[in-house]
Every structure is written in C-alpha cells, then in structure tokens.
C-alpha cells in the first residue's frame, strides 16, 4: 500500500483559494465603488473643450436602408 501523503494537490488548492479570495475582494470593492480613478485637474491656463467632436456629424452621411 502507498502510505505517502499527497502533497502535490495542496499547492494547487492553496493557490486557487488565494486567487478566489483576491477576486472576491476585488469584486466587493468594485461593487462598493471603492476603486475610483482620481482625475487630475487641468493645468492652469489649459483650455478645456466641452463641445462635441465631429464624430457626431458623420451620422448625417449615412445611407438609409430600404427593403
């Protein structure tokens, strides 16, 4: 009979448990809004444009599909 303990699976199980805890913790903080990106204010004297770009004008050039 083989009386040796199986130690090869312990490392895999431990790694899986740590990964599961890390993913669970990340999902918890993401759901709570804990991961927020800090936005830096614009440099003094920099111009900030809030007007839409020309990408919205491309819709006028679309062709209408008729069947």
PQR file of N, CA, C, O and H, with PARSE charges and radii, in Angstrom:
ATOM      1  N   UNK A   1       0.826  -1.187   0.000 -0.4000 1.5000
ATOM      2  CA  UNK A   1       0.000   0.000   0.000 -0.0000 2.0000
ATOM      3  C   UNK A   1       0.871   1.253   0.000  0.5500 1.7000
ATOM      4  O   UNK A   1       2.012   1.243   0.463 -0.5500 1.4000
ATOM      5  N   UNK A   2       0.312   2.303  -0.520 -0.4000 1.5000
ATOM      6  CA  UNK A   2       1.021   3.577  -0.583 -0.0000 2.0000
ATOM      7  C   UNK A   2       0.564   4.455   0.588  0.5500 1.7000
ATOM      8  O   UNK A   2      -0.570   4.934   0.601 -0.5500 1.4000
ATOM      9  H   UNK A   2      -0.614   2.311  -0.896  0.4000 1.0000
ATOM     10  N   UNK A   3       1.443   4.663   1.562 -0.4000 1.5000
ATOM     11  CA  UNK A   3       1.099   5.443   2.747 -0.0000 2.0000
ATOM     12  C   UNK A   3       1.613   6.878   2.675  0.5500 1.7000
ATOM     13  O   UNK A   3       1.512   7.605   3.663 -0.5500 1.4000
ATOM     14  H   UNK A   3       2.364   4.274   1.552  0.4000 1.0000
ATOM     15  N   UNK A   4       2.157   7.307   1.541 -0.4000 1.5000
ATOM     16  CA  UNK A   4       2.678   8.664   1.406 -0.0000 2.0000
ATOM     17  C   UNK A   4       1.518   9.653   1.246  0.5500 1.7000
ATOM     18  O   UNK A   4       0.598   9.407   0.466 -0.5500 1.4000
ATOM     19  H   UNK A   4       2.238   6.716   0.738  0.4000 1.0000
ATOM     20  N   UNK A   5       1.558  10.761   1.975 -0.4000 1.5000
ATOM     21  CA  UNK A   5       0.502  11.770   1.784 -0.0000 2.0000
ATOM     22  C   UNK A   5       0.673  12.468   0.441  0.5500 1.7000
ATOM     23  O   UNK A   5       1.793  12.643  -0.038 -0.5500 1.4000
ATOM     24  H   UNK A   5       2.305  10.961   2.609  0.4000 1.0000
ATOM     25  N   UNK A   6      -0.424  12.857  -0.152 -0.4000 1.5000
ATOM     26  CA  UNK A   6      -0.384  13.543  -1.440 -0.0000 2.0000
ATOM     27  C   UNK A   6      -0.190  15.035  -1.192  0.5500 1.7000
ATOM     28  O   UNK A   6      -1.118  15.728  -0.773 -0.5500 1.4000
ATOM     29  H   UNK A   6      -1.334  12.714   0.237  0.4000 1.0000
ATOM     30  N   UNK A   7       0.999  15.517  -1.447 -0.4000 1.5000
ATOM     31  CA  UNK A   7       1.310  16.928  -1.202 -0.0000 2.0000
ATOM     32  C   UNK A   7       1.247  17.753  -2.480  0.5500 1.7000
ATOM     33  O   UNK A   7       1.300  18.981  -2.402 -0.5500 1.4000
ATOM     34  H   UNK A   7       1.752  14.955  -1.788  0.4000 1.0000
ATOM     35  N   UNK A   8       1.140  17.154  -3.614 -0.4000 1.5000
ATOM     36  CA  UNK A   8       1.116  17.885  -4.867 -0.0000 2.0000
ATOM     37  C   UNK A   8      -0.153  18.713  -5.036  0.5500 1.7000
ATOM     38  O   UNK A   8      -0.121  19.762  -5.678 -0.5500 1.4000
ATOM     39  H   UNK A   8       1.097  16.157  -3.677  0.4000 1.0000
ATOM     40  N   UNK A   9      -1.246  18.267  -4.481 -0.4000 1.5000
ATOM     41  CA  UNK A   9      -2.511  18.973  -4.636 -0.0000 2.0000
ATOM     42  C   UNK A   9      -2.671  20.114  -3.647  0.5500 1.7000
ATOM     43  O   UNK A   9      -3.488  21.007  -3.872 -0.5500 1.4000
ATOM     44  H   UNK A   9      -1.272  17.414  -3.959  0.4000 1.0000
ATOM     45  N   UNK A  10      -1.918  20.111  -2.566 -0.4000 1.5000
ATOM     46  CA  UNK A  10      -2.054  21.161  -1.557 -0.0000 2.0000
ATOM     47  C   UNK A  10      -1.664  22.516  -2.131  0.5500 1.7000
ATOM     48  O   UNK A  10      -2.336  23.514  -1.871 -0.5500 1.4000
ATOM     49  H   UNK A  10      -1.254  19.386  -2.382  0.4000 1.0000
ATOM     50  N   UNK A  11      -0.600  22.561  -2.900 -0.4000 1.5000
ATOM     51  CA  UNK A  11      -0.163  23.819  -3.506 -0.0000 2.0000
ATOM     52  C   UNK A  11      -1.187  24.372  -4.482  0.5500 1.7000
ATOM     53  O   UNK A  11      -1.439  25.576  -4.514 -0.5500 1.4000
ATOM     54  H   UNK A  11      -0.055  21.751  -3.111  0.4000 1.0000
ATOM     55  N   UNK A  12      -1.767  23.503  -5.263 -0.4000 1.5000
ATOM     56  CA  UNK A  12      -2.772  23.926  -6.239 -0.0000 2.0000
ATOM     57  C   UNK A  12      -4.021  24.428  -5.529  0.5500 1.7000
ATOM     58  O   UNK A  12      -4.591  25.446  -5.920 -0.5500 1.4000
ATOM     59  H   UNK A  12      -1.562  22.524  -5.237  0.4000 1.0000
ATOM     60  N   UNK A  13      -4.444  23.728  -4.499 -0.4000 1.5000
ATOM     61  CA  UNK A  13      -5.630  24.139  -3.748 -0.0000 2.0000
ATOM     62  C   UNK A  13      -5.384  25.463  -3.038  0.5500 1.7000
ATOM     63  O   UNK A  13      -6.266  26.321  -3.008 -0.5500 1.4000
ATOM     64  H   UNK A  13      -3.981  22.901  -4.181  0.4000 1.0000
ATOM     65  N   UNK A  14      -4.197  25.638  -2.466 -0.4000 1.5000
ATOM     66  CA  UNK A  14      -3.858  26.890  -1.782 -0.0000 2.0000
ATOM     67  C   UNK A  14      -3.806  28.053  -2.775  0.5500 1.7000
ATOM     68  O   UNK A  14      -4.296  29.140  -2.472 -0.5500 1.4000
ATOM     69  H   UNK A  14      -3.480  24.941  -2.490  0.4000 1.0000
ATOM     70  N   UNK A  15      -3.231  27.845  -3.934 -0.4000 1.5000
ATOM     71  CA  UNK A  15      -3.177  28.884  -4.958 -0.0000 2.0000
ATOM     72  C   UNK A  15      -4.575  29.247  -5.439  0.5500 1.7000
ATOM     73  O   UNK A  15      -4.868  30.425  -5.643 -0.5500 1.4000
ATOM     74  H   UNK A  15      -2.832  26.962  -4.181  0.4000 1.0000
ATOM     75  N   UNK A  16      -5.435  28.262  -5.622 -0.4000 1.5000
ATOM     76  CA  UNK A  16      -6.810  28.508  -6.036 -0.0000 2.0000
ATOM     77  C   UNK A  16      -7.571  29.289  -4.966  0.5500 1.7000
ATOM     78  O   UNK A  16      -8.350  30.184  -5.292 -0.5500 1.4000
ATOM     79  H   UNK A  16      -5.196  27.305  -5.456  0.4000 1.0000
ATOM     80  N   UNK A  17      -7.352  28.958  -3.699 -0.4000 1.5000
ATOM     81  CA  UNK A  17      -8.034  29.659  -2.605 -0.0000 2.0000
ATOM     82  C   UNK A  17      -7.591  31.121  -2.530  0.5500 1.7000
ATOM     83  O   UNK A  17      -8.416  32.008  -2.313 -0.5500 1.4000
ATOM     84  H   UNK A  17      -6.719  28.231  -3.435  0.4000 1.0000
ATOM     85  N   UNK A  18      -6.305  31.372  -2.705 -0.4000 1.5000
ATOM     86  CA  UNK A  18      -5.803  32.754  -2.674 -0.0000 2.0000
ATOM     87  C   UNK A  18      -6.356  33.547  -3.847  0.5500 1.7000
ATOM     88  O   UNK A  18      -6.743  34.704  -3.684 -0.5500 1.4000
ATOM     89  H   UNK A  18      -5.635  30.651  -2.881  0.4000 1.0000
ATOM     90  N   UNK A  19      -6.397  32.940  -5.024 -0.4000 1.5000
ATOM     91  CA  UNK A  19      -6.949  33.624  -6.195 -0.0000 2.0000
ATOM     92  C   UNK A  19      -8.433  33.905  -6.005  0.5500 1.7000
ATOM     93  O   UNK A  19      -8.912  34.969  -6.396 -0.5500 1.4000
ATOM     94  H   UNK A  19      -6.082  32.000  -5.156  0.4000 1.0000
ATOM     95  N   UNK A  20      -9.163  32.974  -5.414 -0.4000 1.5000
ATOM     96  CA  UNK A  20     -10.583  33.158  -5.169 -0.0000 2.0000
ATOM     97  C   UNK A  20     -10.829  34.297  -4.175  0.5500 1.7000
ATOM     98  O   UNK A  20     -11.755  35.089  -4.353 -0.5500 1.4000
ATOM     99  H   UNK A  20      -8.774  32.109  -5.097  0.4000 1.0000
ATOM    100  N   UNK A  21     -10.014  34.376  -3.147 -0.4000 1.5000
ATOM    101  CA  UNK A  21     -10.133  35.465  -2.166 -0.0000 2.0000
ATOM    102  C   UNK A  21      -9.812  36.806  -2.822  0.5500 1.7000
ATOM    103  O   UNK A  21     -10.489  37.801  -2.562 -0.5500 1.4000
ATOM    104  H   UNK A  21      -9.262  33.733  -3.003  0.4000 1.0000
ATOM    105  N   UNK A  22      -8.786  36.839  -3.667 -0.4000 1.5000
ATOM    106  CA  UNK A  22      -8.409  38.090  -4.337 -0.0000 2.0000
ATOM    107  C   UNK A  22      -9.506  38.562  -5.280  0.5500 1.7000
ATOM    108  O   UNK A  22      -9.814  39.753  -5.323 -0.5500 1.4000
ATOM    109  H   UNK A  22      -8.236  36.031  -3.878  0.4000 1.0000
ATOM    110  N   UNK A  23     -10.096  37.650  -6.030 -0.4000 1.5000
ATOM    111  CA  UNK A  23     -11.173  38.020  -6.957 -0.0000 2.0000
ATOM    112  C   UNK A  23     -12.401  38.476  -6.173  0.5500 1.7000
ATOM    113  O   UNK A  23     -13.052  39.451  -6.550 -0.5500 1.4000
ATOM    114  H   UNK A  23      -9.846  36.682  -5.995  0.4000 1.0000
ATOM    115  N   UNK A  24     -12.717  37.781  -5.095 -0.4000 1.5000
ATOM    116  CA  UNK A  24     -13.862  38.167  -4.274 -0.0000 2.0000
ATOM    117  C   UNK A  24     -13.684  39.530  -3.640  0.5500 1.7000
ATOM    118  O   UNK A  24     -14.624  40.324  -3.596 -0.5500 1.4000
ATOM    119  H   UNK A  24     -12.188  36.990  -4.789  0.4000 1.0000
ATOM    120  N   UNK A  25     -12.481  39.811  -3.147 -0.4000 1.5000
ATOM    121  CA  UNK A  25     -12.204  41.115  -2.553 -0.0000 2.0000
ATOM    122  C   UNK A  25     -12.291  42.215  -3.611  0.5500 1.7000
ATOM    123  O   UNK A  25     -12.855  43.278  -3.355 -0.5500 1.4000
ATOM    124  H   UNK A  25     -11.717  39.166  -3.183  0.4000 1.0000
ATOM    125  N   UNK A  26     -11.741  41.965  -4.784 -0.4000 1.5000
ATOM    126  CA  UNK A  26     -11.814  42.948  -5.861 -0.0000 2.0000
ATOM    127  C   UNK A  26     -13.238  43.214  -6.291  0.5500 1.7000
ATOM    128  O   UNK A  26     -13.608  44.364  -6.529 -0.5500 1.4000
ATOM    129  H   UNK A  26     -11.283  41.100  -4.992  0.4000 1.0000
ATOM    130  N   UNK A  27     -14.051  42.164  -6.397 -0.4000 1.5000
ATOM    131  CA  UNK A  27     -15.450  42.336  -6.781 -0.0000 2.0000
ATOM    132  C   UNK A  27     -16.219  43.104  -5.716  0.5500 1.7000
ATOM    133  O   UNK A  27     -17.088  43.913  -6.041 -0.5500 1.4000
ATOM    134  H   UNK A  27     -13.750  41.230  -6.205  0.4000 1.0000
ATOM    135  N   UNK A  28     -15.910  42.860  -4.459 -0.4000 1.5000
ATOM    136  CA  UNK A  28     -16.584  43.572  -3.370 -0.0000 2.0000
ATOM    137  C   UNK A  28     -16.287  45.068  -3.435  0.5500 1.7000
ATOM    138  O   UNK A  28     -17.205  45.887  -3.386 -0.5500 1.4000
ATOM    139  H   UNK A  28     -15.205  42.203  -4.194  0.4000 1.0000
ATOM    140  N   UNK A  29     -15.010  45.425  -3.546 -0.4000 1.5000
ATOM    141  CA  UNK A  29     -14.660  46.836  -3.587 -0.0000 2.0000
ATOM    142  C   UNK A  29     -15.128  47.517  -4.867  0.5500 1.7000
ATOM    143  O   UNK A  29     -15.478  48.698  -4.853 -0.5500 1.4000
ATOM    144  H   UNK A  29     -14.264  44.760  -3.586  0.4000 1.0000
ATOM    145  N   UNK A  30     -15.136  46.774  -5.977 -0.4000 1.5000
ATOM    146  CA  UNK A  30     -15.643  47.335  -7.224 -0.0000 2.0000
ATOM    147  C   UNK A  30     -17.136  47.627  -7.110  0.5500 1.7000
ATOM    148  O   UNK A  30     -17.607  48.658  -7.590 -0.5500 1.4000
ATOM    149  H   UNK A  30     -14.852  45.815  -5.989  0.4000 1.0000
ATOM    150  N   UNK A  31     -17.874  46.731  -6.481 -0.4000 1.5000
ATOM    151  CA  UNK A  31     -19.307  46.925  -6.289 -0.0000 2.0000
ATOM    152  C   UNK A  31     -19.625  48.061  -5.340  0.5500 1.7000
ATOM    153  O   UNK A  31     -20.643  48.736  -5.495 -0.5500 1.4000
ATOM    154  H   UNK A  31     -17.491  45.893  -6.091  0.4000 1.0000
ATOM    155  N   UNK A  32     -18.771  48.275  -4.366 -0.4000 1.5000
ATOM    156  CA  UNK A  32     -18.978  49.350  -3.400 -0.0000 2.0000
ATOM    157  C   UNK A  32     -18.483  50.695  -3.953  0.5500 1.7000
ATOM    158  O   UNK A  32     -18.700  51.731  -3.325 -0.5500 1.4000
ATOM    159  H   UNK A  32     -17.945  47.726  -4.240  0.4000 1.0000
ATOM    160  N   UNK A  33     -17.842  50.691  -5.084 -0.4000 1.5000
ATOM    161  CA  UNK A  33     -17.314  51.931  -5.646 -0.0000 2.0000
ATOM    162  C   UNK A  33     -15.984  52.309  -5.026  0.5500 1.7000
ATOM    163  O   UNK A  33     -15.594  53.476  -5.070 -0.5500 1.4000
ATOM    164  H   UNK A  33     -17.666  49.850  -5.594  0.4000 1.0000
ATOM    165  N   UNK A  34     -15.286  51.355  -4.455 -0.4000 1.5000
ATOM    166  CA  UNK A  34     -14.019  51.616  -3.793 -0.0000 2.0000
ATOM    167  C   UNK A  34     -12.892  51.909  -4.754  0.5500 1.7000
ATOM    168  O   UNK A  34     -11.907  52.542  -4.373 -0.5500 1.4000
ATOM    169  H   UNK A  34     -15.603  50.407  -4.419  0.4000 1.0000
ATOM    170  N   UNK A  35     -13.013  51.463  -5.997 -0.4000 1.5000
ATOM    171  CA  UNK A  35     -11.979  51.716  -6.981 -0.0000 2.0000
ATOM    172  C   UNK A  35     -12.390  52.906  -7.827  0.5500 1.7000
ATOM    173  O   UNK A  35     -13.059  52.745  -8.848 -0.5500 1.4000
ATOM    174  H   UNK A  35     -13.813  50.949  -6.307  0.4000 1.0000
ATOM    175  N   UNK A  36     -12.003  54.074  -7.418 -0.4000 1.5000
ATOM    176  CA  UNK A  36     -12.330  55.263  -8.202 -0.0000 2.0000
ATOM    177  C   UNK A  36     -11.030  55.858  -8.717  0.5500 1.7000
ATOM    178  O   UNK A  36     -10.045  55.975  -7.987 -0.5500 1.4000
ATOM    179  H   UNK A  36     -11.460  54.206  -6.589  0.4000 1.0000
ATOM    180  N   UNK A  37     -11.049  56.225  -9.970 -0.4000 1.5000
ATOM    181  CA  UNK A  37      -9.877  56.834 -10.564 -0.0000 2.0000
ATOM    182  C   UNK A  37      -9.833  58.307 -10.195  0.5500 1.7000
ATOM    183  O   UNK A  37     -10.819  59.033 -10.321 -0.5500 1.4000
ATOM    184  H   UNK A  37     -11.849  56.130 -10.563  0.4000 1.0000
ATOM    185  N   UNK A  38      -8.679  58.720  -9.742 -0.4000 1.5000
ATOM    186  CA  UNK A  38      -8.527  60.127  -9.384 -0.0000 2.0000
ATOM    187  C   UNK A  38      -8.265  60.926 -10.653  0.5500 1.7000
ATOM    188  O   UNK A  38      -7.353  60.617 -11.419 -0.5500 1.4000
ATOM    189  H   UNK A  38      -7.878  58.130  -9.639  0.4000 1.0000
ATOM    190  N   UNK A  39      -9.066  61.943 -10.861 -0.4000 1.5000
ATOM    191  CA  UNK A  39      -8.886  62.785 -12.029 -0.0000 2.0000
ATOM    192  C   UNK A  39      -8.116  64.025 -11.613  0.5500 1.7000
ATOM    193  O   UNK A  39      -8.490  64.723 -10.671 -0.5500 1.4000
ATOM    194  H   UNK A  39      -9.808  62.194 -10.238  0.4000 1.0000
ATOM    195  N   UNK A  40      -7.047  64.282 -12.323 -0.4000 1.5000
ATOM    196  CA  UNK A  40      -6.263  65.462 -12.022 -0.0000 2.0000
ATOM    197  C   UNK A  40      -6.876  66.660 -12.720  0.5500 1.7000
ATOM    198  O   UNK A  40      -7.316  66.548 -13.864 -0.5500 1.4000
ATOM    199  H   UNK A  40      -6.743  63.715 -13.088  0.4000 1.0000
ATOM    200  N   UNK A  41      -6.914  67.792 -12.060 -0.4000 1.5000
ATOM    201  CA  UNK A  41      -7.461  68.982 -12.707 -0.0000 2.0000
ATOM    202  C   UNK A  41      -6.554  69.425 -13.839  0.5500 1.7000
ATOM    203  O   UNK A  41      -5.358  69.132 -13.824 -0.5500 1.4000
ATOM    204  H   UNK A  41      -6.558  67.882 -11.130  0.4000 1.0000
ATOM    205  N   UNK A  42      -7.105  70.128 -14.823 -0.4000 1.5000
ATOM    206  CA  UNK A  42      -6.273  70.591 -15.933 -0.0000 2.0000
ATOM    207  C   UNK A  42      -5.238  71.608 -15.449  0.5500 1.7000
ATOM    208  O   UNK A  42      -5.418  72.288 -14.439 -0.5500 1.4000
ATOM    209  H   UNK A  42      -8.077  70.366 -14.835  0.4000 1.0000
ATOM    210  N   UNK A  43      -4.176  71.675 -16.196 -0.4000 1.5000
ATOM    211  CA  UNK A  43      -3.105  72.601 -15.850 -0.0000 2.0000
ATOM    212  C   UNK A  43      -3.615  74.041 -15.939  0.5500 1.7000
ATOM    213  O   UNK A  43      -4.489  74.336 -16.754 -0.5500 1.4000
ATOM    214  H   UNK A  43      -4.030  71.122 -17.016  0.4000 1.0000
ATOM    215  N   UNK A  44      -3.087  74.921 -15.124 -0.4000 1.5000
ATOM    216  CA  UNK A  44      -3.513  76.326 -15.200 -0.0000 2.0000
ATOM    217  C   UNK A  44      -3.251  76.894 -16.594  0.5500 1.7000
ATOM    218  O   UNK A  44      -2.165  76.731 -17.150 -0.5500 1.4000
ATOM    219  H   UNK A  44      -2.377  74.681 -14.462  0.4000 1.0000
ATOM    220  N   UNK A  45      -4.242  77.548 -17.138 -0.4000 1.5000
ATOM    221  CA  UNK A  45      -4.115  78.147 -18.464 -0.0000 2.0000
ATOM    222  C   UNK A  45      -4.504  77.201 -19.589  0.5500 1.7000
ATOM    223  O   UNK A  45      -4.552  77.622 -20.745 -0.5500 1.4000
ATOM    224  H   UNK A  45      -5.124  77.680 -16.687  0.4000 1.0000
ATOM    225  N   UNK A  46      -4.783  75.939 -19.289 -0.4000 1.5000
ATOM    226  CA  UNK A  46      -5.163  74.995 -20.331 -0.0000 2.0000
ATOM    227  C   UNK A  46      -6.632  75.190 -20.682  0.5500 1.7000
ATOM    228  O   UNK A  46      -7.459  75.435 -19.805 -0.5500 1.4000
ATOM    229  H   UNK A  46      -4.744  75.598 -18.350  0.4000 1.0000
ATOM    230  N   UNK A  47      -6.950  75.080 -21.964 -0.4000 1.5000
ATOM    231  CA  UNK A  47      -8.321  75.242 -22.412 -0.0000 2.0000
ATOM    232  C   UNK A  47      -9.005  73.879 -22.441  0.5500 1.7000
ATOM    233  O   UNK A  47      -8.475  72.926 -23.011 -0.5500 1.4000
ATOM    234  H   UNK A  47      -6.277  74.880 -22.677  0.4000 1.0000
ATOM    235  N   UNK A  48     -10.172  73.790 -21.831 -0.4000 1.5000
ATOM    236  CA  UNK A  48     -10.942  72.557 -21.795 -0.0000 2.0000
ATOM    237  C   UNK A  48     -12.162  72.747 -22.674  0.5500 1.7000
ATOM    238  O   UNK A  48     -12.946  73.673 -22.467 -0.5500 1.4000
ATOM    239  H   UNK A  48     -10.602  74.564 -21.368  0.4000 1.0000
ATOM    240  N   UNK A  49     -12.323  71.867 -23.656 -0.4000 1.5000
ATOM    241  CA  UNK A  49     -13.429  71.967 -24.588 -0.0000 2.0000
ATOM    242  C   UNK A  49     -14.527  70.985 -24.184  0.5500 1.7000
ATOM    243  O   UNK A  49     -14.254  69.808 -23.949 -0.5500 1.4000
ATOM    244  H   UNK A  49     -11.686  71.115 -23.824  0.4000 1.0000
ATOM    245  N   UNK A  50     -15.758  71.464 -24.105 -0.4000 1.5000
ATOM    246  CA  UNK A  50     -16.881  70.586 -23.796 -0.0000 2.0000
ATOM    247  C   UNK A  50     -17.801  70.422 -24.989  0.5500 1.7000
ATOM    248  O   UNK A  50     -18.871  69.829 -24.857 -0.5500 1.4000
ATOM    249  H   UNK A  50     -15.979  72.420 -24.296  0.4000 1.0000
ATOM    250  N   UNK A  51     -17.417  70.930 -26.151 -0.4000 1.5000
ATOM    251  CA  UNK A  51     -18.234  70.796 -27.354 -0.0000 2.0000
ATOM    252  C   UNK A  51     -18.008  69.416 -27.962  0.5500 1.7000
ATOM    253  O   UNK A  51     -16.904  68.880 -27.863 -0.5500 1.4000
ATOM    254  H   UNK A  51     -16.547  71.411 -26.259  0.4000 1.0000
ATOM    255  N   UNK A  52     -19.019  68.833 -28.583 -0.4000 1.5000
ATOM    256  CA  UNK A  52     -18.843  67.520 -29.196 -0.0000 2.0000
ATOM    257  C   UNK A  52     -17.887  67.583 -30.377  0.5500 1.7000
ATOM    258  O   UNK A  52     -17.744  68.618 -31.027 -0.5500 1.4000
ATOM    259  H   UNK A  52     -19.916  69.268 -28.663  0.4000 1.0000
ATOM    260  N   UNK A  53     -17.245  66.470 -30.638 -0.4000 1.5000
ATOM    261  CA  UNK A  53     -16.310  66.419 -31.759 -0.0000 2.0000
ATOM    262  C   UNK A  53     -17.076  66.196 -33.058  0.5500 1.7000
ATOM    263  O   UNK A  53     -18.302  66.089 -33.048 -0.5500 1.4000
ATOM    264  H   UNK A  53     -17.362  65.629 -30.110  0.4000 1.0000
ATOM    265  N   UNK A  54     -16.367  66.126 -34.160 -0.4000 1.5000
ATOM    266  CA  UNK A  54     -17.003  65.970 -35.459 -0.0000 2.0000
ATOM    267  C   UNK A  54     -17.517  64.555 -35.694  0.5500 1.7000
ATOM    268  O   UNK A  54     -18.125  64.296 -36.732 -0.5500 1.4000
ATOM    269  H   UNK A  54     -15.371  66.213 -34.169  0.4000 1.0000
ATOM    270  N   UNK A  55     -17.295  63.643 -34.772 -0.4000 1.5000
ATOM    271  CA  UNK A  55     -17.775  62.275 -34.943 -0.0000 2.0000
ATOM    272  C   UNK A  55     -19.298  62.233 -35.019  0.5500 1.7000
ATOM    273  O   UNK A  55     -19.852  61.354 -35.679 -0.5500 1.4000
ATOM    274  H   UNK A  55     -16.801  63.853 -33.928  0.4000 1.0000
ATOM    275  N   UNK A  56     -19.986  63.162 -34.358 -0.4000 1.5000
ATOM    276  CA  UNK A  56     -21.444  63.167 -34.403 -0.0000 2.0000
ATOM    277  C   UNK A  56     -21.955  63.640 -35.764  0.5500 1.7000
ATOM    278  O   UNK A  56     -23.099  63.354 -36.117 -0.5500 1.4000
ATOM    279  H   UNK A  56     -19.536  63.876 -33.821  0.4000 1.0000
ATOM    280  N   UNK A  57     -21.143  64.349 -36.527 -0.4000 1.5000
ATOM    281  CA  UNK A  57     -21.556  64.809 -37.848 -0.0000 2.0000
ATOM    282  C   UNK A  57     -21.515  63.689 -38.886  0.5500 1.7000
ATOM    283  O   UNK A  57     -22.089  63.838 -39.965 -0.5500 1.4000
ATOM    284  H   UNK A  57     -20.214  64.582 -36.241  0.4000 1.0000
ATOM    285  N   UNK A  58     -20.867  62.602 -38.594 -0.4000 1.5000
ATOM    286  CA  UNK A  58     -20.771  61.510 -39.550 -0.0000 2.0000
ATOM    287  C   UNK A  58     -22.112  60.819 -39.755  0.5500 1.7000
ATOM    288  O   UNK A  58     -22.327  60.207 -40.801 -0.5500 1.4000
ATOM    289  H   UNK A  58     -20.401  62.481 -37.718  0.4000 1.0000
ATOM    290  N   UNK A  59     -23.013  60.898 -38.795 -0.4000 1.5000
ATOM    291  CA  UNK A  59     -24.306  60.223 -38.925 -0.0000 2.0000
ATOM    292  C   UNK A  59     -25.141  60.823 -40.048  0.5500 1.7000
ATOM    293  O   UNK A  59     -26.012  60.138 -40.584 -0.5500 1.4000
ATOM    294  H   UNK A  59     -22.839  61.395 -37.945  0.4000 1.0000
ATOM    295  N   UNK A  60     -24.912  62.052 -40.416 -0.4000 1.5000
ATOM    296  CA  UNK A  60     -25.691  62.676 -41.484 -0.0000 2.0000
ATOM    297  C   UNK A  60     -25.298  62.123 -42.848  0.5500 1.7000
ATOM    298  O   UNK A  60     -26.051  62.274 -43.810 -0.5500 1.4000
ATOM    299  H   UNK A  60     -24.204  62.609 -39.981  0.4000 1.0000
ATOM    300  N   UNK A  61     -24.141  61.488 -42.949 -0.4000 1.5000
ATOM    301  CA  UNK A  61     -23.673  60.951 -44.228 -0.0000 2.0000
ATOM    302  C   UNK A  61     -24.102  59.501 -44.431  0.5500 1.7000
ATOM    303  O   UNK A  61     -23.768  58.913 -45.460 -0.5500 1.4000
ATOM    304  H   UNK A  61     -23.529  61.366 -42.167  0.4000 1.0000
ATOM    305  N   UNK A  62     -24.822  58.911 -43.498 -0.4000 1.5000
ATOM    306  CA  UNK A  62     -25.233  57.518 -43.616 -0.0000 2.0000
ATOM    307  C   UNK A  62     -26.315  57.364 -44.673  0.5500 1.7000
ATOM    308  O   UNK A  62     -27.125  58.265 -44.889 -0.5500 1.4000
ATOM    309  H   UNK A  62     -25.094  59.388 -42.662  0.4000 1.0000
ATOM    310  N   UNK A  63     -26.314  56.202 -45.331 -0.4000 1.5000
ATOM    311  CA  UNK A  63     -27.353  55.888 -46.298 -0.0000 2.0000
ATOM    312  C   UNK A  63     -28.493  55.175 -45.598  0.5500 1.7000
ATOM    313  O   UNK A  63     -28.272  54.418 -44.653 -0.5500 1.4000
ATOM    314  H   UNK A  63     -25.656  55.470 -45.156  0.4000 1.0000
ATOM    315  N   UNK A  64     -29.710  55.416 -46.059 -0.4000 1.5000
ATOM    316  CA  UNK A  64     -30.900  54.794 -45.474 -0.0000 2.0000
ATOM    317  C   UNK A  64     -31.142  53.465 -46.164  0.5500 1.7000
ATOM    318  O   UNK A  64     -31.135  53.387 -47.392 -0.5500 1.4000
ATOM    319  H   UNK A  64     -29.889  56.031 -46.827  0.4000 1.0000
ATOM    320  N   UNK A  65     -31.359  52.408 -45.369 -0.4000 1.5000
ATOM    321  CA  UNK A  65     -31.636  51.085 -45.906 -0.0000 2.0000
ATOM    322  C   UNK A  65     -33.094  50.958 -46.241  0.5500 1.7000
ATOM    323  O   UNK A  65     -33.946  51.269 -45.409 -0.5500 1.4000
ATOM    324  H   UNK A  65     -31.364  52.471 -44.371  0.4000 1.0000
ATOM    325  N   UNK A  66     -33.407  50.509 -47.436 -0.4000 1.5000
ATOM    326  CA  UNK A  66     -34.795  50.215 -47.813 -0.0000 2.0000
ATOM    327  C   UNK A  66     -34.836  48.815 -48.379  0.5500 1.7000
ATOM    328  O   UNK A  66     -33.940  48.408 -49.118 -0.5500 1.4000
ATOM    329  H   UNK A  66     -32.714  50.256 -48.112  0.4000 1.0000
ATOM    330  N   UNK A  67     -35.873  48.083 -48.033 -0.4000 1.5000
ATOM    331  CA  UNK A  67     -36.013  46.710 -48.479 -0.0000 2.0000
ATOM    332  C   UNK A  67     -37.072  46.628 -49.569  0.5500 1.7000
ATOM    333  O   UNK A  67     -37.344  45.544 -50.084 -0.5500 1.4000
ATOM    334  H   UNK A  67     -36.601  48.414 -47.433  0.4000 1.0000
TER
END
